[in-house]
Amino acid sequence: MVIEMQYFKKMSFFLFIIVLGVLSGFYIFKQYEKEKATELLSETSTVYLLQYGVYKDIDNMKTAGASIADYFYYKENDGYHIIIGITEKKDLSNKIKDAYKIDNNIYIKEKKINNNEFLESLRQYDSLVSSSDSDIAITNAEKQILSKYEELVLKNE
């Protein structure tokens, strides 16, 4: 009888461990599945950054950017990049560039963005830029979208 009780305790313990393992595995699988579903629902889109040069040091970058009302910059291995505008529609890039009245040093840089909130804002501002002929309205729209980019995209990278 004592042997049967010890056997029963061991079997109960092993059964408990197996059930615990199955439940843990199920929970982890559900978390992974939820994360993948969120990732699949996120939209990736190409946006066009209007880059006003790349500078080796921050002082040169600030000097070059002094003539521009609104911009942001970021640092990569090749230097400091000044960005003066962002659009999802490549054909709007010339309109934005013309609004700033800058003729040289503007390069269009493609970037993939996976942030639905930013992309929705960008589409709204692109619509405003597309329908506007006012340089002030266009530069104000770009000022707002640059701010959104810093807030929603750069801070989450």
C-alpha positions in Angstrom: 0.0 0.0 0.0 2.9 2.4 0.8 4.4 1.6 -2.6 1.1 2.3 -4.4 0.9 5.7 -2.6 4.4 6.7 -3.6 3.7 5.6 -7.1 0.5 7.6 -7.2 2.4 10.7 -5.9 5.1 10.4 -8.5 2.6 9.9 -11.3 0.5 12.9 -10.1 3.6 15.1 -10.0 4.6 14.0 -13.5 1.1 14.5 -14.8 1.0 18.0 -13.2 4.4 18.9 -14.9 3.1 17.8 -18.3 -0.2 19.8 -18.0 1.8 22.8 -16.8 4.1 22.5 -19.8 1.2 22.2 -22.3 -0.5 25.2 -20.8 2.7 27.3 -20.9 3.3 26.2 -24.5 -0.3 27.2 -25.5 0.1 30.6 -23.8 3.4 31.3 -25.6 2.0 30.2 -28.9 -1.0 32.6 -28.5 1.3 35.5 -27.7 3.4 34.8 -30.8 0.3 34.4 -32.9 -1.1 37.7 -31.7 2.2 39.5 -32.4 2.4 38.1 -35.9 -1.2 39.1 -36.6 -0.4 42.7 -35.5 2.7 42.7 -37.7 0.7 41.5 -40.7 -2.0 44.2 -40.2 0.7 46.9 -40.2 1.1 48.6 -43.6 4.5 49.2 -45.1 4.8 52.0 -47.6 7.5 53.8 -49.4 7.9 57.5 -48.6 10.2 60.1 -50.1 12.4 62.2 -47.9 13.6 65.5 -49.4 17.2 65.6 -48.1 19.1 68.9 -48.1 22.6 67.4 -48.1 24.7 65.3 -45.9 27.3 66.9 -43.6 30.4 65.4 -41.9 30.0 67.3 -38.6 27.1 68.9 -36.8 28.4 72.5 -37.0 28.5 72.4 -40.8 25.0 70.9 -40.8 23.7 73.6 -38.6 25.3 76.3 -40.7 23.7 74.8 -43.9 20.4 74.4 -42.2 20.3 78.0 -40.8 18.7 79.3 -44.0 15.8 76.7 -43.8 12.9 77.5 -41.5 11.9 73.9 -40.6 13.9 70.7 -40.9 15.0 67.8 -38.8 18.2 65.9 -39.0 19.4 62.4 -38.2 22.9 60.9 -38.0 24.0 57.9 -40.0 27.5 56.5 -40.7 28.1 58.9 -43.6 27.1 62.0 -41.6 24.3 64.3 -40.6 21.3 64.3 -43.0 19.0 67.3 -43.2 15.4 66.5 -44.1 13.1 69.3 -45.2 10.1 67.4 -46.5 8.4 64.0 -46.6 5.8 62.8 -49.1 4.3 59.5 -50.2 3.8 60.8 -53.7 7.0 61.3 -55.5 5.5 63.8 -57.9 4.8 66.2 -55.0 8.5 66.4 -54.1 9.1 69.1 -56.8 6.2 71.1 -55.5 7.6 70.9 -51.9 11.1 71.8 -53.1 9.7 74.8 -55.0 7.9 76.0 -51.9 11.1 76.2 -50.0 12.7 78.1 -53.0 15.8 75.9 -52.9 17.3 75.0 -56.3 20.3 72.8 -55.4 21.4 70.2 -52.9 18.0 68.5 -52.7 18.0 64.8 -53.1 15.1 62.4 -52.9 15.7 59.5 -50.6 13.3 56.5 -50.5 12.5 55.0 -47.2 10.1 52.2 -46.1 7.9 53.1 -43.3 5.8 50.7 -41.2 3.8 53.1 -39.0 0.1 53.3 -39.8 -0.6 56.4 -37.7 2.2 58.3 -39.5 1.2 57.1 -42.9 -2.4 58.2 -42.3 -1.2 61.7 -41.3 1.2 61.8 -44.3 -1.7 61.1 -46.7 -3.7 63.9 -45.2 -0.9 66.4 -45.5 -0.1 65.2 -49.0 -3.7 65.9 -50.0 -3.3 69.4 -48.6 0.0 70.0 -50.4 -1.5 68.6 -53.6 -4.5 71.0 -53.5 -2.5 74.0 -52.4 -0.7 76.7 -54.5 0.5 78.6 -51.5 4.1 78.2 -50.6 3.3 79.1 -47.0 0.6 76.4 -46.7 2.9 73.9 -48.2 5.9 74.7 -45.9 3.5 74.7 -42.9 2.2 71.3 -43.9 5.7 70.0 -44.2 6.6 71.5 -40.8 3.7 69.5 -39.3 4.6 66.2 -41.0 8.3 66.6 -40.1 7.1 66.9 -36.5 4.9 63.8 -36.8 7.8 61.9 -38.4 10.1 62.7 -35.4 7.3 61.9 -32.9 5.9 58.7 -34.5 8.8 57.2 -36.5 12.2 58.3 -35.3 11.4 57.8 -31.6 10.2 54.3 -32.3 13.2 53.1 -34.3 
